Amino acid sequence: MQPHDHHLCTRRQILAGAAAGFGMLALRAMAGVPLHRRARAKNIIFCFMDGGPSHVDTFDPKPMLKKFEGKAIGSGAVSKRSQSNAGRVWFGSPWEFKQRGQSGLWVSELFPHIAQVADKLCVVRSMVGELPLHGQQNLLLHTGRILGQAPSIGSWVSYGLGTENHNLPGYVVLNNDWVPNGGLENFGSSFLPASHQATMVRAKGVPVDNIAPHDEAVIQRRKLALLAQQDVEFAAGASDAQIIEGAIANYETAFRMQSAVPGIADIADEPEHIRRLYGVDSTDEHQRFYATQALRARRLVEAGVRFVEITCPSFDGNNSPWDQHGQIRQNHAKNARITDQSVAALISDLDQRGLLDETILLWAGEMGRTPHTPKISESCGRDHHVNGYSIFMAGGGFKGGMAFGETDDFGNSVASDPVDIHDIHATLLHQMGVDHEKLVFRHGGRDQRLTDVHGRVLRELTA
Amino acid sequence: MKSFATMACLLTASVMGAEDIFVSKVEPLLKQRCFECHSHERKIKGGLALDSKSGWEKGGESGPAIVPGKPEASLLMQALSHAEKDVKMPPKKMLPASEIVVFAEWIRAGAPDPRVSEVKNSQDLAAGDTWDVEFHKRLDWWSLKPMRKVEPPKVDDVAWSKEPVDRFVRAALAAAKLQPAASAEPGVLRRRLAFVLTGLPPSSASASLSDEAYVDMLLQSPRFGEHFARHWMDVVRYTDTYGYEWDNPAKGAYEYRDYLIRAFNDDISFAQFLREQIAGDLLPRPRINTDSQTNESLIGPMFYHLGEHRHGSSLMFNGIHQEMVNNKIDAFSKAFLATTVACARCHDHKLEAVSQHDYYALAAVFTTPRWTSRVIDAPNKNDVAIAKLKDLRAAIRAEMAVAWKKPFEAAFLKQWAETHSVALKGVGAPLATPDQFTQKAAEWRKARVDAQNANAIFKPLADAAKAQLPHGWVMEGDGMKHGFAEAGTPLIALEGDGVIARLLPRGWHTHALSSKLPGALRMPSEHLIPGRFVSLDLAGGEFGGQLVVDDHAFQNETITFYTNTPSEWKTFADAELKNGVQQVTVEFATSSLNPNFPPRTGLAKGLKNDDFGYDKRSWLSVCGIVSHDKAGTPQDEQDAFAGLYDAAGSPDFWQRIAAWFNSAVARWCDGKTQPGDQPVLDWLLTSGLLPNKAEPGSRLATLVAEYRSVEAGIEFPRTVNSMDQRETAQASYPLNVRGNVDVIGTLVQPGFLKMLDPRARVTDRLALAESLLDPEHPLTARVYVNRVWQWLFGTGLVATPDDFGRLGDKPSHPELLDWLAREFIHEGWSTKKLVRRLVLSQTFRQSGLVTDAARERDPENRLLHHYATRRLEAEAIRDSLLAISGRLDSQLYGRPVLPFRSVEDGAKRLFSGPLDGHGRRSIYLQMSIMDPPKFLVGFNLPDLKLPAGRRDVTNVPSQALIMLNDPFVNEMAKCWAAGLLKDKDVNREDRVRQMFGQALARAPDAAELKRWIDALQDFGGDTPDAWERLAHALFNTKEFLYYR
């Protein structure tokens, strides 16, 4: 063992010598990104409800839909922002709404667990998107542009705030073997440095690609020691030693990540009552995956990861999990069963640990669903709708038990206080202590922003 | 910097930020809250109109409504605040505070209002004096000026005075008082040459060659074409799939990839290469490759199809078409012109001499042709087989005519009818109903007259007598070309006991000779066909079918696969042209010529998810084309029964029937089949009344066997998504005002960028290609030469290869660039000659050593005082692992190999391939937009949706994790070690030397040898495991991953 340690030691010393180079680079990279104000929150957990949960079946009760069920919506209700035509008919919610908690916030019976933490929720009912299409809306939600080709919000947060844990990435996506429409670009760093792209952690099997060491520790350390000596000589003969030294340093980080990442991902040491709270031992495979990811999300946030995103599992041939053009009764219920308990558990668990104040939980799909349908039937569904839909935030300084904005009596268009994704992005960054107009990266001859040229901080939502 | 130039478009957004806020926030509010009473469309209450800037500037009866910059002084704000009793707006209910804030902030920002008044709006936005002035100013830019004619400067340095390129470089260094680096060590240079020219490590066999001979050897190696094709694939955003939600296969993309490999290996001139990609379908003399029996030119336009294709059409969702056109214009203008034309989609370019009009003129050029599948087999590839099949069919028919000569007896038919219940389909089907003859005859007559009367409204478009398509309709593929059949033509059975499968009706049948033959019928835009409706009599199977295409383009999902053997009439009504769509066409195609086959999983019933649609039999029949103004389809005029009811004949029913059949059969045997005979004959055949078996050993049996054998020898067609501009009407493309797809401006005629085509000579793609190949063109050669320079040196003379405009870099050696571009043209646009010149230059030979002075004065190495150390490209890393471990399969070309995936998604056809991709080079791995090969992505495979002239080279921990733990890397180490250990007579030191030689192309020094032997000892001594670990460690050295 002695010689191995000796080699590593030598290598560290060499690296320390070279560190000035990296340090300077890192400093330069960070220099343009000061904290802009006192931060309320430190982390974000984004529960991405991919496919578009129906707003009129969850957080936006519309009794008129029942009253007029089966009646044609008429040409006045047709909009480019939803899949609509005059002949479609209103479709009342199959689920009952109730006022919940102290606040009396309306939550439907689709979400019995989330209903119990209603007083923590800051619901926005007046979200407006650009196109009623998954790919475009997903990219808008993640990158602020329907065409993408820009960094994900997680990458911006990672870039803007840096990491508190150098063994873990700043942006983690806990996925469930399903890539949302719009592709991996939703989680990409685009023109930001590649270190800010999302690291994907899978629910099933090995959580992160290549994270499990191929070699036993002693062998791997010996390899690294050998490489240290060999590489330093090569660096000396390269035209730019810094690049090679950077590559060498990456082996150090990679070595540490091998134990740090699985450590976080392994939830075996969580006590029984916590496991039960999240539903980790559910008999439903999909709920088990989601619960595992939710619990990992909390652990990642505790470990200092800035932005954690959880995607939904896709359980049938749907285009995306919440995309119920048909069979909404059956499959919205199934989606709710998979996610409801874990999302509620995250909120209450974070709260009990005193972490909810500094963690924003964002629950959002890329769209809502039409309050109308082509024809009422047992198997009917709802289609794409971005003309007024609901999302919620919890924690991180957002007011609880409130609903902001209104849709019309049918949930078909925004009646007051339209909010777009840029406004949400601006407000999230604001709560993280970052001015969305100042978090910029020079690219293509211009200071690029997450919010492009848009965004308004919604002060009405925050305490 | 992958989307560097794309982002330039967004620059304009910052300039116009406040305006955009107007468009996104203020204008909608105005429309929603104010227009009811204050717009020209509704009312203008109080004299105030808010639908134009001049409206609020002038104001109403109370004066100007807005004072820009001063919300507190603006009447509008007063009214909105409901502060004054007299002017409360809107009168009934005050707006929510959040909306009032929007107005206040907008006014404070100066109330920018980009709306132009109605009168001005109708004019072309690109016209106008200011743009003209600006345009001429912008022409003053280095890359638009003629290439200079320069002599290489004189230099004293002997080693640097032979090659003109070196003289330019050396002179510039001297001017900066910098010295070039000395030549790299031979081993270092060899490794560099091998990677730069082939993307693979050097083999030891070539050590004795001179540098020139070594370079020539590499240039002759097929690995050169593979490596350079991959470079070009970055430039054109190569993909094997169309991405977006379903990641459908991009038909024939791999044929284009193979075409690139052949083009680079054969050193096809860049002029031809460009011509083919832009207009390969229009070349009067296409380039036929006699080895591969391929029409190479026709593959070129696949270039346009690459990139992401969102499904659906602009008729369903406005904007889909426009988004994709934007990607095509972006790719074309960056690849060949290094110009960011796509920025001019919404407005005249903010920096370049490119107008919005230019953008839409180019869109019109690109949407004139059909974006569809073409057969790329050499035109006469199947001629011999087809002629044989035709002869054999005729011979078989002649044999059958003998066999069928024996007439039916009335008694036999009577008896047969008693035991068979099948009747010939049609009105008055008579068999077994002798007592109803008179009634049936009357029914038939009435039906016939009714049908004839009803059919008067249908105007036949195809001349049935001449086998001619209507004007403007085009066909594709041997299946159509050789598929016209007279009524009663036998369809030879390809298997089983029967000789004839069926007797075909008159019409086009792609499978008349073989269902392997491809066929397509493409009609003009519906609105160009006379009549409101066009109806076709169609049949098809095995994924033969139709697709409706608007504006000739992209992935419309309106595909129908036919499953009917007797033909049926289908009607196509003129579609409503909306959302700027100018034309709607329909294509009828076998699966191989359907550009969207296979469609998303689930849409082709019976097609398995893992079936990529290769090598499928498929067929389609077109038996009639009519146009009409009233709805409906032609009715059967019951010709089949004319011989029964119309002809004078025996009073005996069965005699009459026999005569009917016998005369039809006799006519067939004499080759004089009449209308109406075919259904009768086909019915007789399929009912088993006509003999249909060949006696073993008979001449007929021989003929059938031969037919089947010739048919079996026909290869499945090779088809590629390309262009088909035959008979298409020239498109015009509606300008989208401010890029807004909902605001349609003037229709723009096809044309090119005014800055490059001032006399507006370009109206189609062929003229476009030829204009780019003018030897004095300021961009074409410069842009390409610069790309080649970058591929060899890592950085171009212009560091931004896709942008020679104002946001791009300026050339480090402008005169060298021009000299090289001219020389390149002079040498016949030969890539290999250019490459050879550059890699044999002293500039290229330099070592990576940098002096302090050089680092100080030119840290970016723009003056080329050394050769910068480069990391291997993703493909080179993977290919080197395969090569060194002995696992590399050197097979060229072929269908994409599925990459290894830890998770599969059948609905997206994302299946996993073997861990080592069968040892194939990385260029052959399936480039799926949705899930590209993970290993390559880890090392900066570029975003597949966008042109990427230059790759990122990132340096992140996940790369270390890949090299340490990825099962592929470890598997390769294992294979390598196992291979090394086969030779048992090698001592440990020599084996380490051998490994260094293979992986690093050099021998270890004494200290290194000791270091690695020590490590071997710690890894477990002289055991297979220890050698595997050592091999794996060597793969992880930076020296392996980089070259100097």
Chai-1 contact restraints between the chains, C-beta under 6 A:
chainA,res_idxA,chainB,res_idxB,connection_type,confidence,min_distance_angstrom,max_distance_angstrom,comment,restraint_id
A,G135,B,Y244,contact,1.0,0.0,6.0,A-B,restraint_1
A,G135,B,E245,contact,1.0,0.0,6.0,A-B,restraint_2
A,Q149,B,S3,contact,1.0,0.0,6.0,A-B,restraint_3
A,D177,B,V903,contact,1.0,0.0,6.0,A-B,restraint_4
A,N181,B,E245,contact,1.0,0.0,6.0,A-B,restraint_5
A,G183,B,M930,contact,1.0,0.0,6.0,A-B,restraint_6
A,A194,B,T954,contact,1.0,0.0,6.0,A-B,restraint_7
A,A194,B,V956,contact,1.0,0.0,6.0,A-B,restraint_8
A,S195,B,V956,contact,1.0,0.0,6.0,A-B,restraint_9
A,N210,B,L961,contact,1.0,0.0,6.0,A-B,restraint_10
A,N210,B,I962,contact,1.0,0.0,6.0,A-B,restraint_11
A,N210,B,N965,contact,1.0,0.0,6.0,A-B,restraint_12
A,N210,B,D966,contact,1.0,0.0,6.0,A-B,restraint_13
A,H214,B,N965,contact,1.0,0.0,6.0,A-B,restraint_14
A,H214,B,N970,contact,1.0,0.0,6.0,A-B,restraint_15
A,R222,B,D1018,contact,1.0,0.0,6.0,A-B,restraint_16
A,K223,B,A1033,contact,1.0,0.0,6.0,A-B,restraint_17
A,L226,B,A1015,contact,1.0,0.0,6.0,A-B,restraint_18
A,L226,B,A1033,contact,1.0,0.0,6.0,A-B,restraint_19
A,L227,B,N1036,contact,1.0,0.0,6.0,A-B,restraint_20
A,Q230,B,T1037,contact,1.0,0.0,6.0,A-B,restraint_21
A,D231,B,K1038,contact,1.0,0.0,6.0,A-B,restraint_22
A,F234,B,K1038,contact,1.0,0.0,6.0,A-B,restraint_23
A,F234,B,E1039,contact,1.0,0.0,6.0,A-B,restraint_24
A,A238,B,G848,contact,1.0,0.0,6.0,A-B,restraint_25
A,A238,B,T869,contact,1.0,0.0,6.0,A-B,restraint_26
A,S239,B,G848,contact,1.0,0.0,6.0,A-B,restraint_27
A,S239,B,V850,contact,1.0,0.0,6.0,A-B,restraint_28
A,S239,B,H866,contact,1.0,0.0,6.0,A-B,restraint_29
A,S239,B,A868,contact,1.0,0.0,6.0,A-B,restraint_30
A,S239,B,T869,contact,1.0,0.0,6.0,A-B,restraint_31
A,I244,B,K1038,contact,1.0,0.0,6.0,A-B,restraint_32
A,G246,B,N955,contact,1.0,0.0,6.0,A-B,restraint_33
A,A247,B,N955,contact,1.0,0.0,6.0,A-B,restraint_34
A,A247,B,K1038,contact,1.0,0.0,6.0,A-B,restraint_35
A,N250,B,P957,contact,1.0,0.0,6.0,A-B,restraint_36
A,N250,B,A960,contact,1.0,0.0,6.0,A-B,restraint_37
A,Y251,B,A960,contact,1.0,0.0,6.0,A-B,restraint_38
A,T253,B,P957,contact,1.0,0.0,6.0,A-B,restraint_39
A,A254,B,P957,contact,1.0,0.0,6.0,A-B,restraint_40
A,A254,B,A960,contact,1.0,0.0,6.0,A-B,restraint_41
A,A254,B,L961,contact,1.0,0.0,6.0,A-B,restraint_42
A,G317,B,A907,contact,1.0,0.0,6.0,A-B,restraint_43
A,S416,B,P96,contact,1.0,0.0,6.0,A-B,restraint_44
A,D417,B,P96,contact,1.0,0.0,6.0,A-B,restraint_45
A,D417,B,S98,contact,1.0,0.0,6.0,A-B,restraint_46
A,H443,B,M7,contact,1.0,0.0,6.0,A-B,restraint_47
A,G444,B,F4,contact,1.0,0.0,6.0,A-B,restraint_48
A,G444,B,M7,contact,1.0,0.0,6.0,A-B,restraint_49
A,G444,B,A8,contact,1.0,0.0,6.0,A-B,restraint_50
A,G445,B,A8,contact,1.0,0.0,6.0,A-B,restraint_51
A,G445,B,L11,contact,1.0,0.0,6.0,A-B,restraint_52
A,G445,B,L807,contact,1.0,0.0,6.0,A-B,restraint_53
A,R446,B,L10,contact,1.0,0.0,6.0,A-B,restraint_54
A,R446,B,L11,contact,1.0,0.0,6.0,A-B,restraint_55
A,R446,B,S14,contact,1.0,0.0,6.0,A-B,restraint_56
A,V453,B,A13,contact,1.0,0.0,6.0,A-B,restraint_57
A,V453,B,G17,contact,1.0,0.0,6.0,A-B,restraint_58
A,V453,B,D20,contact,1.0,0.0,6.0,A-B,restraint_59
